[in-house]
Every structure is written in C-alpha cells, then in structure tokens.
Amino acid sequence: MSQSPSPAPSPIGVGVVPVTPLQQNCTIVWCQKTRKAAIIDPGGSVDGLLAAVEQNGLTLEAIWITHGHLDHAGGAAEMQDKTGLDIIGPHIEDQFWIDQIPENGLRFGMPGCRSFTPTRWLDDGDTLTLGETTWEVFHCPGHTPGHVIFFNREARFAQVGDVLFQGSIGRTDFPRSDHAALLDAIVTKLWPLGDDVTFIPGHGSHSTFGAERQTNPFVSDAAMRRAPVARPASGPS
C-alpha cells in the first residue's frame, strides 16, 4: 500500500491501493489516534485490501462508496461478507448502477462481483465519524446521479471518486450522466472547500483544488470564464 502525502501534522492517515484492471484508487483512510479505518471504494482485490489494513495495524470499521460503478463498488458485497461491516453510501440515485454490477462484472472480466443494498444511503450535508475524526459528505452528481465525495476539513483532504481528476473531470457519456451538473458540483461544492485541499481521485495521481483551478482545461477559473471545454470522450470510468 503506497502512502499518499497529506498535510502534517494530520489527524488522518491515507493509503492508496489500485484495484481492478481499471486501476481504481481504492483508498484506506484512518484516524491516527485510534487507528480506526474505513475503506473507500473497494472495487476488487478484497483479500489484498484486508491484508493491507492488518499490516498497517488498523481496525477496519466501515466500507464507504462514492458511486455505484463496478470498479468502485464491485468488491463491496464480498468485503461485507468477510467483515460484517456496514456499507455506507453512495446516494440512493446510484442504486441502478449497483444493480448492474453482476452484469458489468461479466462484461469487464470480473466475474463474481455482486450487487448490494447499502446499510446507509448518503445525502448532501451528512457527516461520518471515524475514530476521533469527522468526515463531511457532499452529493456531487454528474458523472453518476448519486455520486458523493468525502471531505476531512481538519486535514484539508478529500476523496472525490470520479468527479475530478488531475487535469480532467469525470466522464459524462453514461446513462443519467449530466455534464452541466458535474461542472456545477465542482465549482460550487469543491472549490469553496479551499485551494489547499489535497484530493485523491478515482484514478491517477493526487492533486489539489488550487492546482486544478489554475491548470485543469475543463474547470479551471479561466476555462469557466470561457465557453466550457467539450466533455471528455473517454478516460477513467
């Protein structure tokens, strides 16, 4: 498990384990004081993820899901079976994607992936507690209608799934995607959190909101003053 940089001193720890053929950034976050952890988006490699938790001396407490796509949620049911833990998230509008996980698993060479019903659906403004840390939930539709992101204000850290990437944004060519809604979510919900916020995306390298506001061709401040850049035709799922 590669350690990802976060502001120091930080109340949280962050580790990233790429999973599935799509190299999705499954993210393990934990409270530094209590060592209580959550796994965000266990798309696959469940045994390896659980081994990483144990090797780092963590106690896994919950499974958090940003959205219902296979590479983010395909291993959640298996992980719940093996741990007995709650599956928390995403927003209920992604149930139709979760229902398609078995079919999409066969299509992408990931047989055995199962659908599930989360223990708790999430909505904009919800909060989650992990040890002595608090995480804020923001509903950011566009890539999928039920996409959420997780933000720890004290650590200035966010896990944003497929809403935003280093140099790009989430695809919006899927059923019930909405390009305008995605741009709105980024500008009205992510940017106000602060330029200093470090984020882990669903795929690729970490960045900061400030860097993306300066250089991202889709949602930089300059790009948003011009006509919006055409949506990505391909890229991370």
C-alpha positions in Angstrom: 0.0 0.0 0.0 1.6 3.3 -1.1 1.4 6.1 1.3 -0.1 9.3 -0.1 1.0 12.7 1.1 -1.3 14.7 3.4 -0.7 17.9 5.5 1.4 17.4 8.6 0.6 17.1 11.4 -2.6 15.4 10.3 -5.3 13.7 12.3 -5.8 11.2 9.5 -3.7 8.6 7.6 -4.3 7.9 3.9 -3.2 4.9 1.8 -4.0 4.1 -1.8 -4.3 0.6 -3.3 -5.0 0.5 -7.1 -7.5 -2.3 -7.8 -9.3 -3.8 -10.9 -8.0 -3.7 -14.4 -9.1 -0.1 -14.5 -6.6 0.7 -11.7 -9.1 2.4 -9.5 -7.7 4.2 -6.5 -9.2 2.3 -3.6 -8.4 4.5 -0.6 -7.9 3.5 3.0 -8.3 6.3 5.5 -7.9 6.2 9.2 -7.8 8.1 12.5 -4.2 8.5 13.6 -5.1 8.4 17.3 -7.4 5.4 17.3 -6.2 3.6 14.2 -9.8 3.0 13.2 -10.2 2.9 9.4 -12.6 2.9 6.5 -12.1 1.6 3.0 -13.4 3.9 0.3 -14.4 2.2 -3.0 -13.3 -1.5 -2.7 -13.8 -2.3 -6.4 -11.9 -5.6 -6.1 -8.8 -7.4 -4.6 -10.7 -7.7 -1.3 -8.3 -10.1 0.4 -5.4 -7.8 -0.5 -7.1 -4.8 0.9 -7.9 -6.5 4.1 -4.3 -7.7 4.4 -3.1 -4.1 3.9 -5.4 -3.0 6.7 -3.9 -5.6 9.0 -0.3 -4.9 8.0 -0.7 -1.3 8.9 -2.2 -2.1 12.4 -5.6 -0.7 11.6 -9.1 -1.7 12.7 -11.5 -1.6 9.8 -14.8 0.0 10.8 -16.7 0.7 7.6 -16.9 0.5 3.8 -17.6 3.8 2.1 -18.7 4.1 -1.5 -18.5 7.2 -3.7 -20.7 5.8 -6.6 -22.1 2.6 -8.0 -19.7 1.9 -10.9 -18.2 -1.6 -11.0 -14.6 -0.6 -10.4 -15.5 1.4 -7.3 -18.2 -0.9 -5.7 -17.7 -4.3 -7.3 -16.0 -5.8 -4.2 -18.2 -4.2 -1.5 -20.6 -7.2 -1.1 -17.6 -9.6 -0.7 -15.9 -7.3 1.8 -19.1 -7.0 3.8 -19.5 -10.8 3.8 -15.9 -11.2 5.1 -16.0 -8.4 7.7 -19.7 -8.0 8.7 -19.2 -4.2 8.3 -21.7 -1.6 7.1 -21.6 -0.4 3.5 -22.2 3.3 3.6 -23.0 5.3 0.5 -23.4 6.3 -2.2 -26.6 8.4 -2.7 -29.7 6.4 -3.5 -29.8 7.7 -7.1 -27.0 5.2 -7.9 -29.0 2.1 -7.0 -29.5 1.4 -10.7 -25.7 1.2 -11.2 -25.3 -1.0 -8.2 -27.9 -3.3 -9.6 -25.9 -3.7 -12.8 -22.7 -4.8 -11.0 -23.0 -8.5 -11.8 -23.7 -7.9 -15.5 -20.9 -5.4 -15.8 -18.5 -7.7 -14.0 -19.0 -10.3 -16.6 -18.5 -7.8 -19.4 -15.2 -6.5 -17.9 -13.8 -9.9 -16.9 -14.6 -9.6 -13.2 -17.0 -12.5 -12.6 -18.3 -12.9 -9.1 -19.0 -9.2 -8.4 -22.3 -8.8 -6.7 -24.9 -6.1 -6.2 -25.9 -5.0 -2.7 -28.1 -2.6 -0.8 -26.1 -0.2 1.3 -26.6 -0.2 5.0 -27.0 3.5 4.8 -27.6 5.8 1.8 -25.8 9.2 2.0 -27.0 12.7 1.1 -25.5 16.2 0.8 -24.6 17.5 4.3 -24.3 14.1 6.0 -21.4 13.5 8.3 -19.5 10.3 9.2 -17.3 9.6 12.2 -14.1 7.6 12.1 -12.4 7.3 15.4 -11.9 10.9 16.5 -12.2 12.3 13.0 -15.3 13.7 11.2 -15.9 13.5 7.5 -18.3 15.6 5.6 -20.4 14.2 2.7 -21.1 16.2 -0.5 -23.5 15.0 -3.1 -21.8 15.7 -6.5 -23.9 14.4 -9.3 -22.9 14.5 -12.9 -20.6 11.5 -13.6 -23.4 9.5 -12.0 -26.5 10.8 -10.4 -25.7 9.5 -6.9 -22.0 10.3 -6.7 -20.8 11.6 -3.3 -17.3 12.7 -2.1 -15.8 12.5 1.4 -14.0 15.5 3.0 -12.0 15.8 6.2 -11.9 19.5 7.0 -9.2 19.4 9.6 -6.7 17.5 7.4 -7.7 19.5 4.3 -8.2 16.2 2.4 -10.9 14.9 0.1 -11.6 11.6 -1.7 -13.5 12.7 -4.8 -14.0 9.4 -6.7 -14.6 10.2 -10.4 -15.8 13.8 -10.0 -12.4 15.4 -10.6 -9.0 14.2 -11.8 -5.6 15.7 -12.2 -6.1 17.6 -15.4 -9.5 16.2 -16.2 -13.1 15.5 -14.9 -15.3 12.5 -14.8 -16.9 11.1 -18.0 -20.5 12.1 -18.6 -21.4 9.8 -21.5 -23.1 7.2 -19.3 -26.8 6.8 -18.7 -28.1 9.6 -16.4 -24.8 11.4 -16.6 -25.1 15.2 -16.7 -22.1 17.3 -17.9 -23.6 20.6 -16.7 -24.4 19.2 -13.3 -20.8 17.9 -12.9 -19.3 21.3 -13.7 -21.7 22.9 -11.3 -20.8 20.4 -8.5 -17.1 21.0 -8.9 -17.3 24.8 -9.0 -20.0 25.2 -6.2 -19.1 22.4 -3.9 -15.4 21.5 -4.3 -13.8 24.9 -5.0 -15.3 26.6 -1.9 -13.6 24.0 0.3 -10.3 25.7 -0.4 -7.3 25.7 -2.8 -5.2 24.0 -0.2 -7.3 20.8 -0.2 -5.4 17.7 -1.4 -7.6 15.2 -3.2 -7.3 11.6 -4.2 -9.3 10.9 -7.4 -10.8 7.6 -8.5 -7.9 7.1 -11.0 -4.5 8.6 -11.4 -2.4 11.0 -9.3 -3.4 13.2 -6.4 -3.6 16.9 -6.8 -5.0 20.0 -5.1 -8.1 22.0 -5.8 -5.9 25.1 -6.2 -3.8 23.4 -8.9 -6.8 22.3 -10.8 -8.3 25.8 -10.6 -5.2 27.0 -12.3 -4.5 24.4 -14.9 -7.4 22.0 -15.5 -8.7 22.6 -19.0 -12.2 21.7 -18.1 -12.8 23.5 -14.8 -10.0 26.0 -14.3 -11.1 29.5 -13.4 -10.0 30.6 -16.9 -11.9 27.8 -18.6 -15.1 28.5 -16.7 -14.9 32.2 -17.9 -14.8 30.9 -21.5 -17.2 28.6 -23.2 -16.9 25.2 -21.4 -14.5 22.7 -22.9 -16.1 19.8 -24.6 -16.7 16.8 -22.3 -14.1 14.0 -22.2 -15.0 11.4 -24.8 -13.1 8.7 -23.0 -11.0 8.2 -19.9 -11.4 6.9 -16.4 -14.7 5.3 -15.7 
